[in-house]
Amino acid sequence: MSRAQMVEHLITQHGMVCQGCDRTFDDARYLQLDHNTPRADGGINHITNRVLLCGPCNGLKSNIYTLSGLRRQNRKLGYMAR
């Protein structure tokens, strides 16, 4: 799948929602394609390891957290939308 196809597939599955903080966006340009498990930790470049994150979540996640680790950190910092 191309990047554009991955983004379209993930939006179809989850809507235009950041998977890191649960914020909903009205424009897909606010979402960035990222890896659930960082490639530095052996994550693969496949749709099953891809998520859509907003810019702040993608910056916080970096190559340090998995998606679940990012969500835990966002809860601790009070960044979760829901």
Protein Blocks (a to p, Z undefined) as FASTA:
>chain_A
ZZklmmmmmmmmnopadfklopacfbfklpccddfbdfklopacdfklgccddfklmmmn
mmmbcfklmmmmmmmnopafZZ
